[in-house]
């Protein structure tokens, strides 16, 4: 276990009889990190989130929250977690202030700190103007903000968000993403989602789960670096015929477009840039573009999960 980690998950598994919902998952969450937990529906995301939050016991493995064993000291470990499930746990007949005050009390905040904690949570989630309004009368976007506010009311070290933008309109989604990015500067955040843009916009690190197994784990900034180009986009002022490009060593296929543009598909371990430049100089082709293309996160996600025949293990559970 990494002593600096806010969360350390080691060899986590969950079985329902012989059915494996989650198998041998290990990862760490560092302070100030927003971790995108990505996977198709039914892949095991919610099951993993429930285990991390102490709502579901693992069949095997260990979970440490801020160095505290969740299995041995559940109450102490959970005090460091703020959790927003996919459906926010709201009392809609309460006003925002009443509800957040209630949440502060059940998180055992000292009486003298409750008002300031409620005010701070409202400020961070953009709720200052709606404190006296009934939750039931708020838009879904504002209700989601209230859900975020209850998750951070006790200033936890770790915030776990399960599909926080499901059902919101584009403007509401943008607003919630901005709140999450801001929270990530002061907390460790786990964002469980199946929405790729969500991860690209809000997260520093991405993990992909498929069929209950962690199959990809890397920082977003390393994504391109660790994905060699498998195609190259080029454009010429005086384009050659396709066969000339097809004859370049390592090229497997050539796509032709208008305006002297081509896309060359080649072996992933082959850099064809020098060959293209040499050809352009020798034949006076007027090379105007040469752009290697690596796989996008979407392509990686599809490649990794395309064999994931979801059995809806979470729903069955």
Secondary structure, 3 states (H helix, E strand, C coil): CCCCEEEEEEEEEEEECCEEEEEEEEEEEECCCEEEEECCCCCCHHHHHHHHCCCCCCCEEEEEECCEECCCCHHHHHCCEEEECCCCCCCCCCEHHHHHHHHHHHCCCCHHHHHHHHHHHHHHCCCHHHCCCEHHHCCHHHHHHHHHHHHHCCCCCEEEEECCCCCCCHHHHHHHHHHHHHHHCCCEEEEEECCHHHHHHHCCEEEEEECCEEEEEEEHHHCCCCCCCCEEEEEECCCCCHHHHHCCCCEEEEEEECCCEEEEEECCCCCCHHHHHHHHHHCCCCEEEEEEECCCHHHHHHHHHCCCCCCCHHHHC
